[in-house]
Amino acid sequence: MVISIISTFFNEEENLNAFYEKIKDILIINKVDYEFIFVNDSSTDKSEEQVKQICQKDQKVKLINTSRKFGMQECFFAGLDHM
């Protein structure tokens, strides 16, 4: 079984790495197979670049970029569509 973590974000460059590392560590300690789906709600900071770097290090991480600001609920459903 694979657990899918869907996280929407908007201008969270200061928090994304810590969030990812903390959740990943918990999953690894508990021997849980996982995937992360990060959905960018049109951030204007360097959040997208940070998630791209995470994607390069971890093949279990996916990035979805939206074409404009949709809001958390719509971004979450976009993540569900890509599971």
GIUR-V521590 format. One record per residue. RES is the residue in one small letter. PSI is psi in whole degrees, 0 to 359 (* if undefined). OMEGA is omega in radians with two decimals (* if undefined). Layout:
BEGIN
res = [RES:RES]
psi = [PSI:PSI]
omega = [OMEGA:OMEGA]
END
This chain:
BEGIN
res = [m:v:i:s:i:i:s:t:f:f:n:e:e:e:n:l:n:a:f:y:e:k:i:k:d:i:l:i:i:n:k:v:d:y:e:f:i:f:v:n:d:s:s:t:d:k:s:e:e:q:v:k:q:i:c:q:k:d:q:k:v:k:l:i:n:t:s:r:k:f:g:m:q:e:c:f:f:a:g:l:d:h:m]
psi = [138:131:130:124:115:125:121:153:151:112:60:31:331:348:341:313:315:318:309:311:317:312:317:316:318:317:318:316:322:8:48:129:141:166:144:135:108:129:115:115:54:50:149:0:206:22:315:316:322:317:324:320:320:317:323:327:331:111:348:7:132:150:130:128:137:158:342:178:120:333:162:314:314:322:321:316:326:319:319:322:338:13:*]
omega = [3.11:3.05:3.11:3.08:3.09:3.12:3.02:3.10:3.05:3.13:-3.13:-3.04:-3.11:-3.03:-2.98:-3.12:-3.14:3.11:-3.13:-3.09:-3.10:-3.13:3.13:3.14:3.12:-3.14:-3.14:3.11:-3.12:3.08:-3.14:3.04:-2.99:2.88:3.04:3.01:3.11:3.13:-3.10:-3.14:3.10:3.09:3.11:3.10:-3.09:3.13:-3.12:3.14:3.13:3.13:3.07:3.10:3.09:3.13:3.13:-3.13:-2.99:-3.13:-3.13:-3.12:3.11:3.09:3.03:3.07:3.09:-3.11:3.10:3.13:-3.13:-3.05:-3.02:-3.07:-3.14:3.11:3.10:3.12:3.05:3.09:3.11:3.13:-3.09:3.11:*]
END
